[in-house]
Amino acid sequence: MILKDNKSKKYVKNTFENKIICGETLSVLKKMPANSVQTIITSPSYFLQKEYENKSENFQDYLKNHREIIKESRRVLKKNGAIFWNVAQTVQEGEILPLGAIFYNIFKDLNFFLKNWIIWKFEGGECPRTRLFGRYENVLWLVKNKDEFIFNIDDIRVPTKWLKDKRVRNDGKNPEDFWILDDRKNIDKLNLIKSKLGKYKKLISEKKKDYVNQILMDEITRDIEDQLNDMLETKEKILNKNLQDNIWHINRVVNISKKEKIKHPKTKKAHPCPFPERLIERIIKMSSNKNDLVLDIFSGSGTVMKVANQLNRKWCGIDMDKEYCEIAEIRVKNKN
């Protein structure tokens, strides 16, 4: 259900649970009761002059406004609550500014404590021409109380790869804070390799051979041979499993095909930067329990609410854009 924010009305807990509130983030947060939210998962704008950003504010105003939002976020969090703040980098006057570091100072000044600085890496995206391309984003995991917080490690363990090592646990290991995210199973990767090998075969068979490509293909095929031999000598048939080690592979949603992008059913407006669901799934599992309330204060296409709903958590989303709120409502209802 979508609620339109009433500027004069204060919210009590049962009025915003499992609701999408269409309104300005700071205004809505100020009307929420204190100590009512277990986990906040969100991604603010990166000050890149995107369509959903306030183009009239300068960078200092941007930071000042987000400081107020973070201050109110701390108030609504429970004593053992946590916030996950996803940011990348921004560019100002030809210089890269690390938003993670800038926001960390704001969080620290407001008495938050950093538990992990999570890096999640992805592929794709438009390459800049004047610098190297940063294909990663930062998720700052901060808690309100450094001595009391939720960390459900057993809900997010990943399979241990080297079971012969007596030091490892049979039930899996703790994921590290560097996540390369790609949701494919090994059989999908194998099919992609087959497709690429078909293209290599065609190039090799061409009458007019490209000398440089021939050398490159020779190196690649030898590397593939070595890796496949190594896999096939193991006892486990890992090609038929989705073996995950401490590095995850889940790509950004914006890197998928145009047909799969998350769009409004009537206007066909696509959300420019939805969260990957597997990223959110891990965060919700590790930082909350069933029936806890999970909040996204810049809720966009509704991924946080959708995943929270699937994991039997209560949820709430806040967004100014009416069409994004409608997209989110449809996704939560349809569970897709």
Number of C-alpha atoms within 10 A of each C-alpha: 16 17 14 13 20 14 11 8 10 15 16 13 13 8 11 19 18 21 18 26 24 23 21 16 22 18 15 21 22 18 18 21 15 18 15 18 28 25 28 27 24 22 20 14 19 16 19 13 11 11 8 13 14 12 12 9 12 11 11 9 11 17 17 13 13 18 17 14 18 20 19 20 24 23 19 21 24 19 19 19 24 31 27 25 21 23 21 19 19 16 13 11 6 9 9 11 14 14 20 20 15 12 18 18 13 19 21 12 12 15 15 22 19 18 13 14 19 18 17 23 21 20 15 12 12 7 11 9 7 7 10 8 12 14 14 18 18 22 21 24 21 24 28 22 15 14 8 11 19 16 16 16 15 13 13 18 19 20 19 19 15 12 12 9 9 8 8 13 14 13 10 18 18 16 17 14 14 16 20 18 20 18 17 12 15 16 14 14 12 12 11 12 13 12 11 12 14 12 11 16 11 10 16 15 9 9 7 8 11 11 8 8 13 14 10 10 16 12 11 12 13 11 11 13 10 11 11 12 10 10 13 12 9 9 7 10 11 13 16 11 11 14 14 15 18 19 17 21 21 20 23 23 18 19 14 11 8 10 7 11 18 23 20 19 12 8 8 12 14 19 19 15 16 19 20 18 17 18 21 20 18 16 18 27 20 17 25 22 19 13 14 18 23 32 27 24 24 19 29 28 29 29 23 30 28 24 24 27 20 12 15 13 21 22 26 23 32 28 23 19 15 15 22 22 26 20 22 28 21 18 19 21 11 9 11 10
